[in-house]
Amino acid sequence: MKHHPYSLAVACGLVLCTLALAADDPKQAAPRDPSVGKSYRVPYVMTQTNHFLVRVRINGKGPFNFLVDTGAPALFISTHAAKSAGLVENQEEFWTDVKQFDFEGGARLTDIKGRIEDPFQLIGMNALGLPGTTIDGILGFTILAKFRIEIDPTQDRMTWTRLDFNPKEPWVPRKAIRGQAPAELQMMNMLGPLAKGAALLLGKQEPDKLIPRGGLGMMLEESSGTVKVAKVLDESPAAKAGVKSGDTIKQIQLVPNKRPARPAVPKIDSVKSAHLAGDDVRPGDKVRLSILRGSETLDIIVIAGEGF
C-alpha cells in the first residue's frame, strides 16, 4: 500500500464546533462512559480509491469492512451485513438499534443506532470492485464524532481516543420514517443500478483475497523501548496460556508450520514492532512469546484464536 510521505492528523473538526455547544446543553448530560479518555490503535487499509477501511464486528458477528467517511451523517449498514449480524430492521423507525459495535483494535460502542440500507455509494463501488474488497457499511458523523481520530498515512494503524461526547442522530423527515424516502435520496439511490450496468461494460476488478487473522487477546503499551502487556482479555488465548498484565514482551515468534514463515522481527522495542511480528499469525497457529516477568524469563506458547 502506497503512503504519502507526510503525516495527516484528522481530529474530526466537526466535533470541535459541536462540542462547545453540547457542553452547556443539559440534554447531553449522561453517565460518563468508562472508556472516555482511552486510546486505541485501530488497523486500517487504504483502498485503491484512497478510502480508509476499518474492520468491525456487529453484535459479535463479522468481521465487516466499514468505510471511514467524515462526510456521511450517520452509521449505515448494508442489508447483507445486517442480515449476517442478525439485525432486524425497525419498520416503525428510521434507525435500527445496534447493541454492540466492536472495532478491530479494542474500541467498543454499545447501544447505538444505525440505518440499514444500501447507499448508492456502496452499490456502485462494490459493483465495480474499485475498493479491492467488499464494503459492508459507512461510519459517519454520529460514530466518528465520539472519537478524536489521528491518521498517519505512513503507519498501518489509526489512533482513536474516546471523547465524552455523544452526538444525536440527524433529523429525519416523517415521510422517511413511514418508509417513503425523500425525493432527493430516491434520485441518488438510482445511481446504484447505473453503476451495476457500468460494471457489466467495464468489467469488475478481482477482490482482494481474504486471509483470516489470528488473535492473542492482549493489549500492549510501550515505554522507553520496552513493550508491556497492558491488559489480557478475559477467556482469550493469552489468558489461557498464562500471560499476565505487566509482562514485558521480549520476542514474538511464530512456531514453524507448513506455510512459509516471514523473517522474525529481531527486537520487540515498540508496539509497531510487536504488531509486525504478529501480522502473519492466523487462527490455530502456535506463537512463542518470550516474556520477562520480574527477574524471570519465560517462554509461553499461545494458540491463536480468531482475530478480526
N, C-alpha and C positions, 0 to 999 in steps of 0.2 A: 504494500500500500504506500503510495507516494504521499509524503507530507510536505507541507510548506515549511520553508526554513525559518519560520518565525513562530512565536507563541501568541495565542489569542485567548484572552480571558473573557469568557462570556458569563456575566453575572445576572442575566435576565433583567435588563434595565426596566422592564415594566413593573417588576417588584418594587423598585426603588420609588417610583412615583405613587404606587398604591399603598405602600407600607405606611407612609406617614399619615395618610388619610385613615387607614384602618386602626391606627394606634389609639385614636380618640373615639372610635365607634364602639359603643357598648355591646352591639350585636356581635362583634368579633370576639368578645370575651368567651373563653372556653378553657377547660383544664389543659395545662401545659403538657404537650406530648413529651414523653421521656426521651425521645430521640432528638429533640431540638438541640442544636449545637454540635451534634455528632457529624463527622465527615466519613464519606465512603468513597472507595476507589471503584468506579463503575467502568468496566471494559466497554469499548465501543469499536465499531467497524465503520470506516468511511467507504461508502459505496462508489461505484463507477460514476455516479451522477453527483458526487460530492455531498451526499447526505449522511448524517450521523445516525447509525442504528445501534440500539442497545437491546439487550435480551431481558425479558421479564417472565415471571410466572403469574398466572391469574388463578386465585383460589387454589394454589398448589399445582396447577396444571401448566404444561408448557415444556420447553421454553418457546416464547414467541418473539419475533423481531418487531420492534417498535421504532418509528421514525421520531427523532427529536426535532420538533417544529415549533419554534417560538412564535410563529405567526398564526398557529392554529389556536382557536379559542378554548378548547377543552380536550378531554380524552375521547378518542374514537377507537372502537374495537371492531374489527371486521366480523362479519356474520360467521365466517368459518372459524375464526379464533374463539369467538363467543361460544359456539356450539362445542368446540373441543374442550373448552374450560367449564362447560356445564352451566353457563349463564343463561338465564331465561329473560328475554326482553320484556320490560314492563309496558304493557299495552295501554295503560292509563296515564303514564308519564313519559315525557321526552327522554329522561335519563334513567338508566338502569343501575341499581346498587351493585357494587363490587366489594365483597367482604375483605379480600386481601390481595395486595398487589406488590410482588417482590421483584426488586431489581437485582441483576447479577452484580455482586459486589457487596450485598448486605443491606442496602436501603429497603425499607418496607413502609408501605402506606396501608391503612386499614379504613374500612367504611367510607369508600369514595364513590363517586358517580361517574359513569361514562355513557357515551352514546354508541349503541350497537348499530353499525351502519357500514356500508361500503362506499366511502367518499370517492369521487371520480379520480382524485389523485392516485389512490391506491389501485383502483381498477386499471387505470392507464399504465402506471409504472410496472405493475405486475404482469399485465398483458404483453408489454414489450420486453419484459425481462431486463429492464435497464439497471436496476439496483444490483443484479447478480445474485439475488436471493429473494424469497417472498417476503413482503412487508405485511405484517398482521395488524397493524394499527398505528395511530398517531398520538404522541404525547404532546399535548398543547398546554396553554397557559395555566389552566386550573391545576395541573400536575407540576409543571416546571417551576411555577412561582412559589412552591413550597420549599425550594432549594436555592442556594447560591451555587451556580454551576461554573466550574473553571475548566476550560478546554485548552489543552496544549497539543496542537496537531503533530508535534514531534514525538508524543507519547501515545501509548495504546489504551490509556485509561483517563477518564474524566474524574474530577473531584467534585462530589455532590455533598453539600453541607445543609443539614435540615434547618429551616428557618421557623420562627414562631409566627407563622402566617398561613392562613387557610382561606384562599380566595373562594368566592361563591361561583356557582355555575352561571354561565351567561344567561341573560334574559331570552326566553323563547316565546314566540307568538302562540296564542291559544290554538290557532288552527294547526300548528305543528304538533302540539300535544295531542290533538284529536286525530293525528295520523296524516294530516294533509301538509306536506312540506311547503314552505314559501315558494313563490314562483321563481325567485332568483336561484334557490337551491335546486329546484327541479331542472332549470336550464343548465346549471353547472353539472349536475349528475348525468345529463345527456352526453357529456364528453367521454364518459367511461366506455359506452358501446362503440363510440367512434375510435377510441384508442384500440379496442379489440380488433376492429376492422383493419386498422393500420398495421397491427401485428401480423395479420394474415398476409399482407402485402410485403412488409419489410422483413418478416421472419423474427422469431423470438430468440433472444440470446439464451444460451445454456446457463442454468442457475449454478451457483457455486455448490460444490459437494459438501454436505453437512457432516461434520465429524463430531461425534458426541464428546463432551469434555468430562474429565473426571474431577471430582471434588473431594477435598480432605476435611473441610469443615473447620478451618482455622481463620481467624482474623489476625493480621500481622501489623506490627508497628516498628519503625526504625528510629535509632538514636545513636549518633556518633559512630557510624559504621557498623552497628550491630542490628540484627533483626530479632525481635522477640515476639512470642505468641501473646497477643493482647487478649484474645478470647477464644475458647474452644466451644463450638456449638454443641448443644445437648444432643446425645444419641448420634453424633457424627462419627465418621471413620476415625478421625483423630482422637476423639474422646474414648472410643472403644479400644484404641491401641495404647492409651495411657499418656497421651500428650497433655500437658498442663499449662495453664496461663502462667506467663513469666519465664517459660523455657526460652533459651536462646537458640535460634536455628543456625547451625554451622554449615550444614550441607543438605541438599535435597537431590536425591539420585533415583532415577527410575531403575528398578531391578530388571535386568535384561529379559526380553521376551522374544516372540517370534518376529516382530516387525523391527526394522532398523531404528536404532535409538539415536537421538541427537547428541552431540558432544555435551558432556556435563559442564555446568556452569562452575568455574573453578573456585569461586568465593561468593558466599551469600553475605553481602555487606549493605544491601538496600532492599526495600520491598520490591522494587523493579526487578532486581536480580533473582529474588525468590520466585516471582511470577514467571520469569523467563525459564527458570529451572523446571517449573511445573507445567509449562504450556503444552507439553506433549503427552501429559497424563490423561488416560481415558478410564472410564468405569471398569473396575475389576483389576486394574494394574496394581502391582506392588511397588510402593515408594519407600525408600530407605531414608529416614531422617536422622541426621547426626545432630544431637541436641546437648547443650550444656545446661545442666540443672544444678545450680550452686557450684560446687567444685567437681561435680561428677559429669563425665561424658557418657551419653547413652546413644545406642543405635536402636531405633524403633522402626518397625515395619508397619506401614499403614496401607490397607487395601482400599483404594479409591472408590468412592461411591459415585452416584450420578451427579454431575455438576450442571451448570446452565448450558 
